[in-house]
């Protein structure tokens, strides 16, 4: 059907002062000052939209947990509908209900971030502990789960007491002479109820524990990623990409795996104490024989704990190195293929993996030995207790034997959990140190001004800030006030650490340890102190990258930064963002900041998703941005228009296309912010002269200027300088050689560039009907995918397939072959023998009691 007629344009709003124009862009009324017809059309109320192909038509369904009763929550019956659907057919992604707000990553990351800020404020300096922040964020939920664990631990001792009563009644013991038949059945029913309560409490405890583990894991990933973006360049280079990825994945997984079992620390002690006291009431002093064996094993626990701490640190260090190498290989895989470096890098990767597996093997061997001893400890405790009980002249009855056996089974669990808890605690201590060191690392010095300040700080006004430092404000500057200020500012990139120097430092520290606390050690310490002092002096003597910067750019202005290669154009933008450390002076940046880097950053998603970048979709804004960034013709050539999937790092795009998509993302983000500050780092370098002229006219001088954006463009194309209101030329030494309006630069051509002149001639010819070749680009329009979805070829990565139904026997056979039939047979045989011995011990006690 033909599209409906467009709505009539809204009436012009009454005049307003630019300082009052702080409304949001997306879906908000048009601005009164400097609003163009296109801007007014874009800001009009959006038309009713129909869900497009590939987009969800409805939000995911609500979880049954949110509307479940208390009984349903205790018994987990609210999952029954999902399990029933899985019984009828294979479950799909849309069958899984949506997460609650408390389980979302954003919510938990906000809690952890706020708790970390509180921990830093409470302790001050660099002594903040990650576990302190985690306890502040999730401690209430964590300790609430302890109630379920306590209920389980209390009811777990009900059955041994009732077993003693029932077995004594069956054997006709005098102690149970007053128990009636109905009372015996009541004891049996009480055993069933106690087991039921114990099962419900234990289920709730582990459900809450694993749920909290997932929350903590999601929060750690978000907080670490946020910290990595806020760190100084020096600190980020010091940690490296590999360790940061390990913090987000491996360390977070270790904490998530340990959280459900942390209450076992006090639970094991409680169970051991109650079980020992009950054994003493049943067996008398013989119960302390088993307690003596447990105490005798404590030195072994301490030794194993220290060794595991050493192996854990070695594993994490080796893993960080391997992840760093893999990240570098994946980032430079094209160069690796072109130079045929696969064998060499595979050999290096194999060496890193071998070193890591060596430490993992040592840790597993130690864990296996420890597991053997701790598995045998319950048997030794049982054997020693019964031997001492018989040696003291006591008669082992059935009631005594089975009651003691049930108590020993209870003791067996904490004794088996002790080695696991030791491992968990050691891992957590290592992880806590790593995360605390990372989160305590120095961040950018920029000060947020939105929360207010002293009398000299006027956010969004025209009064300057008189203090030295780096200041940021998300609120836009007032009309005519400076949005970017630099006063006597100097910046310098930190010196890159050399691997050989690190090795020398390690050798120096090792040599000092070998010499001991003597004259050699003192001399070495003096030499180290002098070396460090000399390095600091050399660092201070290094010239700054940028110096003597004095710059004031008013809101809504367009400024172009020129200069030779290596003069610091990119460094100037990064200094404003806070990436480059400030040495002195003052830097102020007002308004939401939009940055477009010289090297485009493209994600592995559709072109449309790359432009939106998580922002809400506005059809009119989207069309304007695509047209201004000269992407209309590219959308017609792509297989599926704006739904074409872009490969990792834009592998299926040209350099110019990647640059324009990155520029479109920046423009779309700027269109959703009130009077933003836009930093463009040579976005014209990857496009030809004609397309560059179009981008300057329709995007930089057109769309962004119409929206009132403060634009700072760094470029080497001096012929575009006449379009700016202010030009800054940097000297090779990083200072400002000259600044002012373009007319004050005698060496700048006052005439437009040849590309702009040619483009104007083509447009004039087309308007006059001369039919001059059709070189002008087509007007912007939104790429409309074909009915039924994207064309074939629009997707690069095929959707993953999965097997449905019962696992085939052939898969089990392949799994056994991969493990080895001998290994599989040995494992099955050993496990079967273990079960035979476990049940044989109960049979042996029965025969002993019968004698």
Buried (B, 14 or more C-beta within 10 A) or exposed (E): EEEEEEEEEEEEEEEEEBBEBEEEBBBBEBBBBEBBEBBBBBBBEBEEEEEEEEEEEEEEEEBBBEEBEEEBEEBBBBBEEBEEEEEEEEBEEEBEBEBEEEBBBEBBBBBBBEBBEBBBEEEEEEEBBBBBBBBBBBEEBBEEBBEBBBBBBBBBBBBBBBBBBBBBBEEEBEEBEEBEEEBBEEBEEBBEEBBEBBEBBBBBBBBBBBBBBBBBBBBBBBBBBEBBEBBBBBBBEBBBBBBBBBBBBBBBBBBBBBBBBBBBBEBBEBBBEBBBEBBBEBBEEBBBBBBEBBEEBEEBBEEBBEBBBBBBBBBBBBBBBBBBBBBBBEEBBEEBEEEEBEEEBEEBBEEBBEBBBEBBEBBEEBBEEBBEBBBEBBBBBBBBBBEBBEEEEBEBBBBBBBBBBBBBBBBBBBBBBBBBBBBBBBBBBBBBBBBBBBBBBEBBEBBEBEEEBEEEBBBBEBEBBEEBBBBBBBBBBBBEBBBBBBBEBBBBBBEEEEEEEEEEEEEBEEEBEEBEEEEEBEEBEEEBEEEEEEEEEEEEEEEBBBBBBEBBBBBBBBBBBBBEEEBBBBBBBBBBBBBBBBBEBBBBBBBBBBBBBBBBEBBBEBBBBBBBEEBEBBEBBBBBBBBBBBBBEBBEEBBBBBBBBBEBBBEBBEEBBBBBBBBBBBBBBBBBBBBBBBBBBBBBBBBEBBBBBBBBBBBBBBBBBBBBBBBBBBBBBBBBBBBBBBBBBBBEBBBBBEBEEBEEBEEBEEEBBEBBEBBEEBEEBBEEEEEBEEEBBEEBEBBEBEEEBBBEEBBBEEEEEEEEEEEEEEEEEEEEEEEEEEEBEEEEEEEEEEEEEEEEBEEEBEEEBEE
